[in-house]
Every structure is written in C-alpha cells, then in structure tokens.
Amino acid sequence: MNVPVKIVQLGAGGTGGHIAPHLYRLLYALGRPTRYIICDGDKVEEKNLLRQNFSPADLGENKARVLAERYSTVFGLEAEYVPAFIEKLETLMELIQPNEWELDENS
C-alpha cells in the first residue's frame, strides 16, 4: 500500500519542536509519498533555548523554517513550512485539503 501521508503541524515551540524529528523519522521509515508542513509565526528567542528544540545559531529565525529545514535535510524529505500563525479556519482548511498529487496517489 502506497497511500500518501500528510501532516500539518500547528506550532513549532515546546511540544512541536520536540515532536518534529520523530515525525520526520516516522515519515522516512514509512517509505510512502509524504507531506509534512510545519506552521508557526514565531521567531526563536533566547528564552526558548532552555526548553525548546533550538540552538543559539537559530536565534532570530522563524521556528517553523528552522525545524523544517533541519530535519528535512537529515531525512532527505522536502522541507515545507508556513512562517505564520494559522488563525483562520479557511487557511487551515486549505492546508489540510488533499492536493492533486495526494489524490492521484490514492487512485
């Protein structure tokens, strides 16, 4: 079975930052077509370094971009991120809708 998997993660801070590498590893191990989109409008701040999955080199960078680029490179998957907070239902619905690629894979 080669059913595509799509994950849209809202938030890349405390919980989201720590789950991201595990989700990338899981998607890599599945060997299926995947899309993993991380969304967060926040930037890495000094106060985040103690409890979130960031390093001093990440300071001032968008949290979603940092995580997506870091782990997509490690696992050879495409980096997808939205550097904004998802605050409208319409935006969320657009993100979770299957696209043509996902529908073609299920046919």
Secondary structure as UniProt FT lines:
FT   STRAND          5..10
FT   HELIX           14..30
FT   STRAND          34..39
FT   HELIX           46..48
FT   TURN            49..51
FT   HELIX           56..58
FT   TURN            59..60
FT   HELIX           63..75
FT   STRAND          80..82
FT   HELIX           89..96
FT   HELIX           100..106
//
